[in-house]
Amino acid sequence: MYAADYWLTASECEEIGTNGREYLQAYKELATHCSASGKIRFPLYAKQHMLDHTFTDVFQHGQCYGFAVNPIAESVQMDEDHVGRTARLSRRVSPKLPAERTIDRYLVAVKQVWQTH
């Protein structure tokens, strides 16, 4: 999906739909196996249900119309570095007001970066 254009061809739709659904099925099997073994691995998230709909829709649009919009065009990718930096800031604040203090520290860090550039 990342290497494809905005409009997916019928063959790209089939590949994405098929591989996406196979991935979700394999993940579900791993979750079931681990759960039966008493291990807490491969948690099932509500977002996986949405992914199932996305992969199914892409596949069906490719079959019916011969093209589909690339799901990446309508997605938001999380900035892993931003999450990590914010997490580090939050570990250095008082447990009494963690959200407020984390935001304070974040604003100070942003100001420092802004002033150096």
Secondary structure, 3 states (H helix, E strand, C coil): CCCCCCEEEHHHHHHHHHHHHHHHHHHHHHHHHHHHCCCCCCCCCHHHHHHHHHHHHHHHHHHHHCEEECHHHHCCCCCHHHHHHHHHHHCCCCCCCHHHHHHHHHHHHHHHHHHHC
